[in-house]
Amino acid sequence: MVRVAVVGGGSYHWAPRLLTDFANTASLSDAEVVLHDIDARRAAEMAALGTEIARRRAIALSVTAEPDRRKALAGADFVVTAFSVGGFDSMRHDLEIPERYGVVQPIGDSPGPGGIMRALRSVPVLLEIARDVADVAPGAWLVNVTNPLTALCRAVTRETFVPTVGLCNEYVATTFVLSLLLDCGMHEIDAVLGGVNHFPLATSLRVGEEDGFARLRALLDDDALQDSGLWIELPEQMAYEKVSTGDRWTKRDVLANNAVRIELFRRFGVLACSGDHHSTEFIPGFVHERTGWGASRRIHVYRLARHMADAADDVAHYERLREGGEVPHVPSGELVAPLIDAIVTARPRNLPVNVPNAGNVTNLPDGALVEVMGTVDADGVRGRDHTTVPGVMGEWLRRVHASQELTVEAAVTGDRGLVLEAMLTDPLCQHLAYDDVIAMTEELLDATARWLPQFSAS
Amino acid sequence: MAPRIVVVGGGSYQWVPKLLIDVVNTESLREAEIVLEDVDPAPLPDMVAFVEHLAALARIPLTVTATTDQREALSGADYVVVTISTGGFDSMRHDLAIPERYGIRQAVGDTVGPGGVMRALRNIPVLLGIARDMAELCPDAWLLNLTNPMTTLCRAVTRETPVKAVGLCHEVAGAQHTLSRLLRADYDAFELTVAGVNHLPIVTELRVDGVDAFERLRALLDDPPADERVRLRLAANRVKFALFERYGVLPGAGDRHLVEFFPGFLTEQSGWGERWGVALTTIADREAWLDYYKAEFENLRAATEVPKEHSGEMVAPIIDSFETGTSRVLPLNLPNAGQCPDLPVDVVVEAMCAVDRDPPRGRTPVTLPPVLAEWVRRIVGSQEATVEAAVTGDRDRVVDAMLLDAFAGRIDFDSLVRMTDDMLAATSRWLPQFA
């Protein structure tokens, strides 16, 4: 029987998805799941949901809440971490302060000033968890889904010996976009990836036995083909803007709503396997005042209101599930359950994983935290491929990595000067005046000081 | 045997007078054979007469000839000094004006930034033409490059030809001069440790008579004396001292160059550098300098003795070391063979090198503070793309170089692509490889 501890187990976003996926996964349907949250009431609420799901499905899945973190972690085989230090109270500053200085962040959770600040808040908490894992659940896998994924996983693998993997659903979402463009099934798509989280870069692509990049290029060269319809109806939550005339959605619409990665693919032959709202936080010049902050390429800029609306949707989803709605049989698209399944059943799977570089991405040093296609089996998780991201995109990747390393160093040491260096090297801050980067950094550190104990004067 | 020294761009009012005064004042070069070559024949007779005048004043057997035939000039050369500017002010005008229309103002525009990229595209094919002729006509000669952008030009030669090339720049000497005044210490008492690229050479250690002088510099910055000259000197170097206070190492080039590597100092809200005491060098400034060089040249032609003051340029000293074996330590731009372990091998780096009869070489590997190492690596990334663009004549590679340049984040992606197109179009007559 597998024991899974979830830290941040009271999350309206994560707990319903994870519990449903576990219920749908044979190897996990009798798992012992322990939910821990600093909000004990929420953890208990989610444990009740889990128990209800097990009852409705008549499976042995056991879900309990444990307010003591070390007790929750004790004996775990897998520890899932899904938390947000300070929630929207802190995130508000991540978005609003930089915007006053002329930095608009589509999301604000990866690099960029917001991503840096989020890392500073979350790294110390995750390191405490990791040290507890080493102590009371030695050998357990730490499966992190908390953002910024790269900086957080890097901090753990840099500072502890805990086996760690970061998981994100962006690649899965990309396979759906490609399935729309290339008229194929998502499972037929396989990419060689070299990148970091939210900027995983495909250097080659297979669709079944075919060269996926050749098929994508053929589509880009074929105007008539772009006017053809989609094999499946476009899910509403993709929030695409229709550019084609006529009633039905076409491939042209899909291309137009992925304009940045298509432009980059045309120019550099490398495909960003994350949405444009993420990848444009890794590259200067797309979310720029002169583009209407990304509007010219339909980049979604979330801002706090959209993040909060998403959170409200999560609550509504949870409540529907609790009030007796059907427990969905479709996978959530998140990769936690597939990863655990592959390890415990020893049935190998290839999944996009965030792990320390072991020669997989030649642009980056070994030990750097990279997102690559991984092989997951009884031996755990490791990168599958070795690849080099060519040219400009390889250099952009290297630059972001440098800023992320500074972020981790700053988070671990509590050195304000290093926070500034991370900001100065960040892709979204390259147009700012030197004085403004200093002032913005100070303002961000001061506004969120209560979540940053490592920076308080000793 | 007397060395044959060829100056390509030998009609330059800026370079020929000072370089030749240094040569005439160098004992080992008194019998040198000077060849002045230029695509423009107009200034050559005056230049020849001037050098003959110097030799007569110094009573030395040095000879001088002039030609517009590059291959004739290079035949049998021992040293080839290159001081060219393809298209001159006519082309450079576009390097500054077009980016300005898009919101990018450059302090100099000859190193990095859109102007530095374009200047490399124009000069690299010309320099490679010289180097290829050298490989054929004087394969053992040294190419001494003084032309900007120095890093990408030297890199193109060492990447594409077997010719021995070194880039010589006076910026480190200028910084050393500033420091000698500020710290009231003799210029020759300084010992510098340097790593970086041209116009961003970073002094990682500074000693005066063997004693650490960064400590003294810090004390001076913390509590500057009331002396007006010191105050002015500090004000004229605010960027390098801001970087020194931040990183504990001192960029050893003029502030107007440094701000092009750290464009956060060169923004609209800082008055395009004014807040940091940086003035933008305009074409009008350069035209005024040229007028000054020409006037100064006329004065020198009428001189009754050879000026004794050394120009601070390194052409004569390095040739003297090559010829006599006299040991010197000079800041040189050479392929990275371990001088700068933070940077890729083979890219051209600026570091203090030992010079004597053997090939010049770095002394010890010099590492940079990690954050500055990253800034230099980013610059190298753009410079490598620049060289690739210049050599291949591929317009997309020019966009690559612009996208990786430190100014790139200033404007949006589409504007940057359009700006690149505009610059290529406006200067196309100097860019045959893109035709």
Contacts between the chains, C-beta under 8 A, distances in Angstrom:
chain1	res1	chain2	res2	distance
A	263	B	413	7.8
A	267	B	396	7.0
A	267	B	399	7.7
A	283	B	413	7.9
A	284	B	408	5.7
A	284	B	409	3.3
A	285	B	403	7.6
A	285	B	408	6.3
A	285	B	409	6.1
A	285	B	411	6.9
A	285	B	412	5.2
A	285	B	413	4.0
A	285	B	416	6.2
A	286	B	412	7.2
A	286	B	413	5.6
A	288	B	411	7.1
A	288	B	412	3.7
A	288	B	413	7.5
A	289	B	412	7.9
A	290	B	411	7.0
A	290	B	412	4.6
A	290	B	415	6.3
A	291	B	412	4.9
A	291	B	413	7.7
A	291	B	414	7.3
A	296	B	414	7.5
A	391	B	385	7.8
A	391	B	400	6.3
A	392	B	385	7.3
A	392	B	400	4.9
A	392	B	403	5.4
A	392	B	404	6.1
A	395	B	378	7.8
A	395	B	381	4.4
A	395	B	404	5.6
A	398	B	377	7.6
A	398	B	381	7.6
A	399	B	374	7.8
A	399	B	378	6.1
A	399	B	381	7.9
A	402	B	374	4.5
A	402	B	377	7.7
A	406	B	371	7.0
A	417	B	246	7.9
A	421	B	371	4.7
A	424	B	264	7.3
A	424	B	371	7.8
A	425	B	371	7.2
A	425	B	374	6.1
A	425	B	375	7.7
A	427	B	409	7.2
A	428	B	409	7.9
A	429	B	409	7.7
A	430	B	263	7.7
A	430	B	406	7.5
A	430	B	408	6.8
A	430	B	409	2.7
A	430	B	410	7.4
A	431	B	267	7.9
A	431	B	409	4.4
A	431	B	410	4.8
A	432	B	264	6.2
A	432	B	267	7.5
A	433	B	264	5.6
A	433	B	265	7.9
A	433	B	267	4.0
A	433	B	269	5.1
A	433	B	270	5.6
A	434	B	242	7.9
A	434	B	262	7.0
A	434	B	264	3.5
A	434	B	265	5.4
A	434	B	267	7.9
A	434	B	270	7.8
A	435	B	264	8.0
A	435	B	269	7.9
A	435	B	270	7.2
A	435	B	275	7.9
A	436	B	264	7.9
A	436	B	269	7.4
A	437	B	264	6.3
